[in-house]
Amino acid sequence: MIRARVPYFMRSRPYMAVTDALISRIRRPVRRGRRRMCVMFLENCWYVAAWSGEIGRALFERQICGESILLYRTAAGDPVALGNVCPHRFAPLSVGKLIGDEVQCGYHGFRFGTSGACVRSPLADGVIPAKMRVKRYAVVERYGMIWLWLGDPDVADESAIPNFACNDDPGFRRIEGLMEVGANYELISDNLLDLTHAEFVHEGILDSEALTKSKLETAQSGTTVWSNRWAHDGVAPPAWAAAFDDYADNVDHWAYMRWDPPGNLLLDVGVTPVGKTRGEGVWLYGCDLLTPKDATTTWYFWSFVRNYKVDDPAVDAMWRAAIEVAFVGQDKPILEQQQRMMGQRTLDDMGPVMASADVAATRARRIMKKLIAEKDAMPQPGSEAPLELLGRNVATRLPVQPVV
């Protein structure tokens, strides 16, 4: 224990015993009420750090999994991700300046290259301490997104990035966005893997009694989980009826969700006249990329990708308005209220009473626990098509075949 500096006459054993006790109490964190939330993040995996359009030659800061990360592009256009805390006096590098492809700290002028190493000292002796460097993160630009590997960059595996090629398909029209949600990222994954909430949370826009009562088919390949619902001969959700030119008759409605660790989801969703094919209806992909900001806050990157009326700005506006209501006005408030009720407790701490609709979410959580527990484990995206898995594992009832 480090002893406090006290006057010479107070250095007797009784005085020092009292001093040590006081210092011990000051240094020990005091916990009152419920215990602090203990959340571990998976390191050896890819997180979406930003949309490609967010990152340019300006220094850009984003907190991911509790770490402050600096993002920018080199003069050649390549994305760079570094730790944002200068190791000298801990000023954020993001308030410094970019000189060529090097970042100069705005406090004392130490300069760091794209490898994270300090490349220039402003001091007269020019000496660069061996430890004067910041963390370098592996980054990949793919599908219109900047993907960041949180762990050791030397083991980063690009093949572990889930397939979101629909975002780049020239035959599709993409709209995208980002919102900050005051809830743990796994709570949002739970929400997306159990779409029966739509009837109650999304009343008036995406609600569907037929979807709530539909059969859930769950499949897994590697660390990929599919949660597929087929709703036959039911009323179209309001937003989908509008998208289908105000279609008034009953429809077949499908919502096929794919999940990959830690929280990257792809939804194949649409409606078609009862008994008809996918091509006779309207459908789209919904990309939901969940990146933890910290234990109770999430960056929610989303995109909608459609192959109908791709040149119609009115359709863009219709879906943006629907997303504003459904995501910002409906999902976000209930998720944040759920987190408020949980406080600093995890789902396991709370001991939820599970229902049959929770199968896919439970499987995803088990995969995450296993990956986090095994220090060097990495996600292994499934290689099998969902229909093949469903055909082998269950008596599938999905007339419109999944394409995720």
C-alpha positions in Angstrom: 0.0 0.0 0.0 1.2 3.5 -0.8 1.6 5.6 2.3 0.5 9.2 2.4 3.1 11.9 3.0 2.6 13.0 6.6 4.7 15.2 9.0 7.6 13.5 10.7 6.0 13.7 14.1 3.0 11.7 12.9 5.0 8.7 11.6 4.4 6.6 14.7 2.6 3.3 14.3 -0.7 4.4 15.7 -0.8 7.4 13.4 0.3 5.3 10.4 -2.4 2.7 11.1 -5.1 5.3 11.0 -3.6 6.9 7.9 -3.4 3.5 6.1 -7.0 2.7 7.0 -8.2 6.1 5.6 -6.3 5.7 2.4 -7.6 2.1 2.0 -11.2 3.4 2.3 -10.5 6.2 -0.2 -9.0 3.9 -2.8 -11.6 1.1 -2.5 -14.7 1.8 -4.7 -17.8 2.1 -2.6 -20.8 0.3 -4.0 -24.2 1.2 -2.9 -27.5 -0.4 -3.9 -27.5 -2.8 -6.8 -24.2 -4.1 -8.1 -22.6 -2.6 -11.2 -23.4 -4.1 -14.5 -20.7 -6.6 -15.7 -20.7 -6.8 -19.5 -18.0 -8.4 -21.5 -17.6 -7.6 -25.2 -16.4 -10.0 -27.8 -13.1 -8.8 -29.1 -12.2 -11.1 -32.0 -15.0 -10.1 -34.3 -16.1 -7.3 -36.6 -18.2 -4.3 -35.5 -19.6 -1.7 -37.8 -17.8 1.5 -36.8 -19.4 3.9 -39.3 -21.1 4.2 -42.6 -18.5 4.8 -45.4 -19.9 8.3 -46.0 -19.3 9.3 -42.4 -15.5 9.0 -42.6 -13.3 11.4 -44.6 -10.2 13.4 -44.1 -11.5 15.0 -41.0 -10.7 13.4 -37.6 -13.7 11.5 -36.4 -14.3 10.0 -32.9 -16.6 7.2 -32.0 -16.9 5.2 -28.8 -17.2 1.5 -29.4 -17.4 -1.1 -26.6 -16.3 1.6 -24.1 -13.2 2.5 -26.2 -12.7 5.9 -27.8 -11.6 5.3 -31.4 -10.3 7.7 -33.9 -11.3 7.2 -37.5 -10.1 9.0 -40.7 -9.0 8.3 -44.3 -5.5 8.5 -45.7 -4.9 10.7 -48.7 -5.3 7.6 -50.8 -8.8 7.1 -49.3 -8.1 4.1 -47.1 -9.8 4.0 -43.7 -7.7 4.1 -40.5 -8.7 3.4 -36.9 -6.5 4.2 -34.0 -6.9 4.5 -30.2 -8.0 8.1 -29.6 -6.2 8.7 -26.3 -2.7 10.2 -26.6 -0.4 8.2 -24.3 1.5 11.3 -23.2 -1.2 13.3 -21.3 -4.3 11.5 -22.4 -5.8 14.2 -24.6 -8.1 13.0 -27.4 -6.3 12.9 -30.7 -9.5 13.7 -32.5 -9.1 17.4 -31.4 -5.7 17.5 -33.0 -5.0 17.8 -36.7 -4.2 15.6 -39.7 -0.8 16.3 -41.3 -0.5 14.2 -44.4 -1.6 10.8 -43.1 -0.3 11.4 -39.6 -2.2 12.6 -36.6 -0.7 15.4 -34.5 -1.9 15.6 -30.9 -3.5 19.0 -30.2 -1.9 19.3 -26.7 1.8 18.8 -27.0 2.3 18.0 -30.7 3.4 14.3 -30.7 2.6 12.8 -34.1 1.3 9.3 -34.8 1.3 7.3 -38.0 -1.3 4.9 -39.4 0.4 2.0 -37.5 -0.2 3.8 -34.2 3.5 4.4 -33.6 4.7 7.9 -32.7 6.7 9.1 -35.6 7.7 12.6 -34.5 8.5 14.3 -31.2 8.2 18.1 -31.0 10.8 18.2 -28.2 14.4 19.6 -28.8 16.0 16.2 -28.3 13.6 14.5 -30.7 13.6 11.4 -28.5 10.5 9.2 -29.0 9.8 7.0 -25.9 9.4 3.3 -26.9 5.9 3.2 -25.3 4.7 6.3 -27.2 2.1 4.6 -29.4 -1.6 4.1 -29.6 -3.6 1.0 -30.5 -4.1 0.2 -34.1 -7.4 -1.5 -35.2 -7.8 -3.6 -38.3 -10.5 -2.0 -40.5 -12.2 -3.1 -43.7 -14.5 -1.1 -46.0 -17.2 -3.4 -47.3 -20.9 -3.1 -48.2 -20.9 0.7 -47.7 -19.6 0.3 -44.1 -16.4 0.6 -42.2 -15.9 -2.7 -40.2 -13.6 -2.6 -37.2 -11.9 -5.6 -35.5 -11.8 -4.9 -31.8 -9.1 -7.5 -30.9 -5.6 -8.2 -32.1 -5.4 -6.8 -35.6 -2.9 -9.5 -36.6 -5.5 -12.2 -36.3 -8.4 -10.2 -38.0 -10.2 -12.6 -40.4 -12.0 -10.8 -43.2 -13.9 -14.0 -44.0 -15.8 -13.5 -40.7 -17.5 -10.4 -42.0 -21.2 -11.4 -42.6 -22.5 -11.1 -46.1 -24.4 -7.9 -46.7 -23.8 -7.8 -50.4 -27.4 -6.6 -50.9 -26.2 -3.1 -49.8 -23.9 -2.9 -52.9 -26.2 -4.6 -55.5 -26.7 -2.1 -58.4 -30.2 -3.5 -59.0 -31.3 -2.3 -55.5 -32.0 1.0 -54.0 -30.6 1.7 -50.5 -31.5 4.1 -47.8 -29.6 4.2 -44.6 -29.3 5.8 -41.2 -28.0 5.6 -37.6 -29.5 6.1 -34.3 -28.2 5.9 -30.7 -30.3 3.7 -28.4 -30.0 3.8 -24.6 -30.1 0.0 -24.3 -27.7 -2.9 -24.3 -27.1 -4.3 -27.8 -28.3 -7.8 -26.9 -31.6 -6.5 -25.9 -32.0 -5.0 -29.4 -30.9 -8.4 -30.9 -33.6 -10.0 -28.8 -36.1 -7.6 -30.2 -35.2 -8.3 -33.8 -35.1 -12.1 -33.4 -38.6 -12.1 -32.0 -40.8 -10.1 -34.4 -44.0 -11.0 -32.6 -43.5 -7.7 -30.8 -44.6 -5.9 -34.0 -48.3 -6.4 -33.3 -48.0 -4.5 -30.0 -45.0 -2.1 -30.4 -45.7 -1.2 -34.0 -49.4 -0.7 -33.9 -50.6 1.2 -36.9 -47.6 0.7 -39.1 -46.1 -2.8 -38.9 -48.5 -4.7 -36.7 -49.6 -8.1 -37.9 -51.7 -10.6 -35.9 -50.9 -13.2 -38.5 -47.2 -12.8 -37.9 -47.7 -13.2 -34.1 -49.5 -16.5 -34.6 -47.2 -17.8 -37.4 -44.9 -20.7 -36.9 -41.3 -19.9 -35.9 -38.6 -21.9 -37.7 -35.1 -21.6 -36.3 -31.9 -22.9 -37.9 -28.2 -22.6 -37.2 -25.0 -23.1 -39.2 -21.7 -22.2 -37.6 -22.4 -19.2 -35.4 -25.2 -18.0 -37.7 -28.8 -18.2 -36.5 -31.9 -17.9 -38.7 -35.3 -16.9 -37.2 -37.9 -17.3 -39.9 -41.6 -16.6 -39.8 -44.2 -17.3 -42.5 -47.7 -15.7 -42.1 -50.1 -17.2 -44.6 -53.4 -15.5 -45.7 -53.5 -12.6 -43.3 -54.1 -8.8 -43.3 -51.1 -6.9 -44.6 -49.3 -4.7 -42.0 -50.3 -1.0 -42.8 -46.9 0.0 -44.1 -46.7 -3.0 -46.4 -50.2 -2.5 -47.7 -49.1 1.1 -48.6 -45.9 -0.2 -50.2 -48.0 -2.6 -52.3 -50.0 0.2 -53.8 -52.6 0.1 -51.0 -53.3 -3.6 -51.5 -56.6 -4.4 -49.7 -56.8 -8.2 -49.9 -55.1 -10.7 -47.6 -51.5 -11.5 -48.3 -48.8 -14.0 -47.5 -46.3 -12.2 -45.3 -42.8 -13.4 -44.5 -40.0 -12.1 -42.2 -36.8 -14.2 -42.3 -34.1 -12.9 -40.0 -30.4 -13.9 -40.0 -28.2 -13.1 -37.0 -24.4 -13.2 -36.8 -22.3 -12.3 -33.8 -22.0 -9.9 -32.1 -25.2 -8.2 -33.4 -25.3 -8.1 -37.2 -28.7 -8.9 -38.6 -30.2 -9.2 -42.0 -34.0 -9.3 -42.6 -35.7 -10.6 -45.8 -39.2 -9.3 -45.5 -42.2 -8.8 -47.8 -45.7 -9.5 -48.8 -47.3 -11.1 -51.9 -50.9 -12.1 -52.8 -52.0 -15.3 -51.1 -50.4 -18.3 -52.8 -48.3 -16.2 -55.2 -44.5 -16.0 -55.6 -42.0 -13.5 -54.2 -41.8 -11.8 -57.5 -45.5 -11.0 -57.6 -45.3 -9.1 -54.4 -43.0 -6.5 -52.9 -40.1 -7.2 -50.6 -36.8 -5.7 -49.3 -33.8 -6.4 -47.2 -33.5 -4.7 -43.8 -29.9 -4.5 -42.4 -29.6 -4.0 -38.7 -26.0 -3.6 -37.4 -25.7 -3.2 -33.7 -22.5 -1.9 -32.3 -22.2 -1.3 -28.5 -21.2 2.1 -27.4 -20.9 0.9 -23.9 -22.8 -1.6 -21.7 -26.1 0.2 -21.9 -25.9 2.2 -25.1 -25.9 1.0 -28.7 -25.1 2.5 -32.2 -27.9 1.1 -34.4 -26.9 1.3 -38.0 -29.8 0.4 -40.4 -30.5 0.2 -44.1 -33.5 -0.7 -46.2 -32.6 -2.2 -49.6 -35.4 -2.7 -52.2 -35.6 -3.8 -55.8 -38.9 -2.2 -56.7 -39.5 1.4 -57.7 -35.8 2.1 -57.3 -36.0 5.5 -59.0 -39.0 6.7 -57.1 -38.0 9.3 -54.4 -41.6 9.1 -53.0 -40.9 5.4 -52.0 -37.7 6.5 -50.3 -39.7 9.1 -48.3 -42.4 6.6 -47.4 -39.9 4.1 -46.0 -37.9 6.8 -44.2 -41.1 8.1 -42.6 -42.1 4.5 -41.6 -38.7 3.9 -40.1 -38.8 7.2 -38.1 -42.1 6.0 -36.5 -41.2 2.3 -36.1 -37.6 2.6 -35.0 -37.3 6.0 -33.3 -40.9 6.5 -32.1 -41.7 2.9 -31.1 -38.7 0.5 -30.8 -36.4 3.0 -29.2 -38.7 4.1 -26.3 -39.7 0.5 -25.3 -36.0 -0.7 -25.4 -34.8 2.2 -23.3 -37.6 1.7 -20.8 -36.7 -2.0 -20.6 -33.1 -1.0 -19.9 -34.3 1.5 -17.3 -36.2 -1.3 -15.5 -33.1 -3.6 -15.6 -30.8 -0.9 -14.5 -27.3 -2.3 -14.0 -28.5 -5.9 -14.0 -28.1 -8.3 -16.9 -30.7 -10.6 -18.4 -29.3 -13.5 -16.4 -29.4 -11.4 -13.2 -33.1 -10.8 -13.8 -34.1 -14.4 -14.5 -36.6 -13.9 -17.4 -39.6 -16.2 -17.8 -39.0 -17.5 -21.3 -41.7 -18.1 -24.0 -41.7 -20.2 -27.2 -40.9 -17.1 -29.3 -37.6 -16.7 -27.5 -35.9 -19.7 -29.1 -33.7 -17.8 -31.6 -32.8 -15.0 -29.2 -31.8 -17.6 -26.6 -29.6 -19.5 -29.1 -27.9 -16.2 -30.1 -27.2 -15.4 -26.5 -25.7 -18.8 -25.9 -23.4 -18.4 -28.9 -22.2 -15.1 -27.6 -21.5 -16.5 -24.1 -19.5 -19.3 -25.6 -17.5 -17.0 -27.8 -16.7 -14.6 -25.0 -15.7 -17.4 -22.6 -13.3 -19.0 -25.1 -10.7 -16.3 -25.3 -9.4 -17.0 -28.8 -12.7 -18.0 -30.3 -14.0 -16.2 -33.4 -17.4 -16.2 -35.2 -17.8 -18.7 -38.0 -20.6 -17.5 -40.4 -22.8 -20.3 -41.6 -22.1 -21.6 -45.1 -25.4 -23.4 -45.6 -28.5 -21.8 -47.1 -31.3 -21.5 -44.6 -33.7 -23.5 -46.7 -31.3 -26.4 -46.8 -31.0 -26.3 -43.0 -34.8 -26.0 -42.5 -35.4 -28.9 -44.9 -33.0 -31.1 -43.0 -34.0 -30.1 -39.4 -37.7 -29.4 -39.6 -40.7 -29.8 -41.8 -40.4 -26.4 -43.4 -43.6 -24.4 -44.2 -42.0 -21.6 -46.1 -43.4 -21.3 -49.7 -41.4 -18.2 -50.4 -37.8 -19.3 -50.1 -35.4 -17.3 -47.9 -32.7 -15.4 -49.7 -30.5 -14.6 -46.7 
